[in-house]
């Protein structure tokens, strides 16, 4: 049990730095998008091209360091800053791990990078979403599952509260109407 306090202190401050810091990529770091997960904290990422080279881009393998294990979760379509390793020539096998995730980017951090002009705006994979504001239109919206919903689906009406779910596990308040008061008022 010795050192348990130090461990929780470390994890608390690591979580705070992941959520609240505003990281910027250094010279050996690049912005990437998580394409898929492979398990065991291995991820397929798509590294942003900054307009300098438009080669045949394939998802590449990146790992999440052990300091983030069971502390931070990364899912598909999240943006990360990866630290690049030694460049591997095209002739070598590219199936190995070449990147290490150094920062996970959340909406506020993406907005910060866009404001500082560090976001790869020329890459089509990184132009939409990522904390951008969606424009409202009268057109029906298409969800990720492929179903198109009309705008009435997204609007909330206070009038239609009758359709809300009623919890049957709780007893409703019993309201008793006193019929003697109503009868006496009718007689008058």
Helices and strands as residue ranges (DSSP letters): H 4-20, E 29-39, E 42-47, E 60-64, G 66-68, E 79-84, E 97-105, H 107-115, G 124-126, E 141-142, E 148-149, H 151-154, G 161-163, H 179-187
